[in-house]
Amino acid sequence: VKAAFIAGDWGTSRLRLFGCGGDGVVLAKAEGPGIAEAGGRAAEIFAALAADWDANLPALLCGMVGSTIGWREAPYCPCPAAPDAIAQAALRFDAPTSDGGGRDIAIIPGLSCTNASGLFDVMRGEETQLLGALRLKPELAHGRHLFCLPGTHAKWALVEDGVVIRFQTALSGELFALLSQHSVLARGAGAASPAHAAFGAGVAASRNEAGLLHLLFSTRSRQLSGEIPQEEAASYLSGLIVGAEVAAALRLFAPDGPVVLVCAPALAALYEAVLGIHKLSANVLDGDAAVLAGLVFLHTKLFGP
Amino acid sequence: VKAAFIAGDWGTSRLRLFGCGGDGVVLAKAEGPGIAEAGGRAAEIFAALAADWDANLPALLCGMVGSTIGWREAPYCPCPAAPDAIAQAALRFDAPTSDGGGRDIAIIPGLSCTNASGLFDVMRGEETQLLGALRLKPELAHGRHLFCLPGTHAKWALVEDGVVIRFQTALSGELFALLSQHSVLARGAGAASPAHAAFGAGVAASRNEAGLLHLLFSTRSRQLSGEIPQEEAASYLSGLIVGAEVAAALRLFAPDGPVVLVCAPALAALYEAVLGIHKLSANVLDGDAAVLAGLVFLHTKLFGP
């Protein structure tokens, strides 16, 4: 089976390329540096990694590759954004290949919106995961669904009949990572787990009207009081942060059905536990599968079946 | 004039020793490493720095020096805590001196309480600043006053007739520092200033019901939209964080008069600006002056005039 196109997920911290058959089956993979590390050398890095594949294969790339610090800037597609509009807003150009020809490149645009707080908001890469989720579970392309894409900058997105209406970014993943690594709060703790009693205690504490800023230090103080074992401190901190994130998102979006979680399984378990406390179920999709399905869908839209 | 005692402020990141006259006038100073760096060598570090002063001078030390990672652990004094109770709970011992004798050491205890959120909370060092503030402005020792001690772990404390009733820790300073240094949010920005329009915009945004987690990313997205100049991004971030902190603290403590700010002048200016938006005035005291005044007061209590 010969590859029909190259699909690429090029985020801040890593690049993953997939040589795909026309049906989207992955035939080969390659990995490279993220955009933050690539600096101005994105074209060279891509050319070197893609050199093994036919020069006439088109490439679709999503993520920070289209930002101001990426390869070329693909302007944001404004919400409400339908799948066709996202595909049409792709930035297309030819990249020179070693045989003197050029390779068709399409950089998928990010989305912009006025979020539920009335503020300007953006995403890059998650729009492709949303498109992939609609392809992996076609029933999600009908009706109103709330998606949550946990991560460094978690995105909550309202999708109606397949159109991204608006979304909101929560800094949960970055906050948890920074506080875990640099603060005294969870020093010496193991990984966060929803199976720890401390996770539930953190979620319960997050519902306090004091707000997250005035609650975070309890991760430390409740170890001193003996209420939280040191080895579960990261679970308590995670419970506080994810608890605050989910409660606020539910206030902002008021979903009337399951929340669609698109991420890695370990992260999904934390969010599913918190949603359960709010008597909401989760519809879980793997984040890696979603981004690939999105790129396959966009290939069909942009380069035909 | 001969020194009458040694006053020491020994926190996580630095040690400052003052040779004081009986009236509290500072006659000499010395600096050393913080407790985090001192490891198990606190006794030696202190002995080396204090060797120049008479072996018969007592020393009073406050801050993380009394924590589990300090020189010796001084158990927390529970709230409500009156000045005399704090003094009496000091941990006293003899430290060997080079002449074969021993120096009187008093480590001031931190305070513990059940905070306004119903959670266990602690402070170490700020209790001495509070005692100093009551000495520098004796009128604060009567009636009900809300104190705010901004910093890495900001403390809001309710003091009634000189007694610390309860307090609450907000992680504002640490959060701002971590996000400024490690995140993309305020990359390339200058220092935070209440004079920047972006500071006011951040405070205004912080009042959104979405909550801080869902608002922090607007520091980045509103630069992309052109609403916030990159060089004022730290001011916007500061406005968001201090705005959220102050609003929550005012809900928790409902002060009916000026808030007493105990900190460095630059930090006081940020808090004073936010309090002004809430139609509250600030009563500002310098944090360094307050800790010294607290140690002078405690010297009188523990070692006589």
Contacts between the chains, C-beta under 8 A, distances in Angstrom:
chain1	res1	chain2	res2	distance
A	112	B	225	7.9
A	116	B	210	6.7
A	117	B	205	7.5
A	117	B	208	4.6
A	117	B	209	8.0
A	117	B	210	4.2
A	117	B	214	6.5
A	117	B	215	6.4
A	117	B	218	7.5
A	118	B	208	7.2
A	119	B	205	6.5
A	119	B	208	7.7
A	119	B	215	7.4
A	119	B	218	4.5
A	119	B	221	6.9
A	119	B	222	6.7
A	120	B	218	7.2
A	120	B	221	4.9
A	120	B	222	5.6
A	120	B	224	7.1
A	120	B	225	4.0
A	120	B	227	6.8
A	121	B	217	7.1
A	121	B	218	7.3
A	121	B	221	5.2
A	122	B	221	5.1
A	122	B	224	6.0
A	153	B	217	5.9
A	168	B	210	7.1
A	168	B	214	5.5
A	169	B	214	7.2
A	169	B	217	3.9
A	169	B	221	7.2
A	170	B	213	4.8
A	170	B	214	4.9
A	170	B	217	7.4
A	171	B	183	8.0
A	171	B	213	5.8
A	171	B	216	4.2
A	171	B	217	5.5
A	172	B	213	5.9
A	174	B	179	8.0
A	174	B	183	6.0
A	175	B	175	7.6
A	175	B	213	7.1
A	175	B	216	7.7
A	178	B	178	4.4
A	178	B	179	7.2
A	178	B	182	5.7
A	178	B	183	7.4
A	179	B	174	7.9
A	179	B	178	7.2
A	182	B	178	5.7
A	182	B	182	7.5
A	183	B	171	8.0
A	183	B	174	6.0
A	183	B	178	7.3
A	205	B	117	7.5
A	205	B	119	6.5
A	208	B	117	4.6
A	208	B	118	7.3
A	208	B	119	7.7
A	209	B	117	7.9
A	209	B	251	7.0
A	210	B	116	6.7
A	210	B	117	4.2
A	210	B	168	7.1
A	210	B	248	5.8
A	210	B	251	7.9
A	210	B	252	5.9
A	211	B	211	6.7
A	211	B	212	6.9
A	211	B	244	6.5
A	211	B	248	4.3
A	212	B	211	6.9
A	212	B	212	5.8
A	212	B	213	6.2
A	213	B	170	4.8
A	213	B	171	5.8
A	213	B	172	5.9
A	213	B	175	7.0
A	213	B	212	6.2
A	213	B	241	7.1
A	213	B	244	5.6
A	213	B	245	5.2
A	213	B	248	6.4
A	214	B	117	6.5
A	214	B	168	5.4
A	214	B	169	7.2
A	214	B	170	4.9
A	214	B	245	7.3
A	214	B	248	5.3
A	214	B	249	7.1
A	214	B	252	7.0
A	215	B	117	6.4
A	215	B	119	7.3
A	216	B	171	4.2
A	216	B	175	7.7
A	217	B	121	7.1
A	217	B	153	5.9
A	217	B	169	3.9
A	217	B	170	7.4
A	217	B	171	5.5
A	218	B	117	7.5
A	218	B	119	4.5
A	218	B	120	7.2
A	218	B	121	7.3
A	221	B	119	6.9
A	221	B	120	4.9
A	221	B	121	5.2
A	221	B	122	5.1
A	221	B	169	7.2
A	222	B	119	6.6
A	222	B	120	5.6
A	224	B	120	7.1
A	224	B	122	6.0
A	225	B	112	7.9
A	225	B	120	4.0
A	227	B	120	6.8
A	241	B	213	7.1
A	244	B	211	6.5
A	244	B	213	5.6
A	245	B	213	5.2
A	245	B	214	7.3
A	248	B	210	5.8
A	248	B	211	4.3
A	248	B	213	6.4
A	248	B	214	5.3
A	249	B	214	7.1
A	251	B	209	7.0
A	251	B	210	7.9
A	252	B	210	5.9
A	252	B	214	7.0
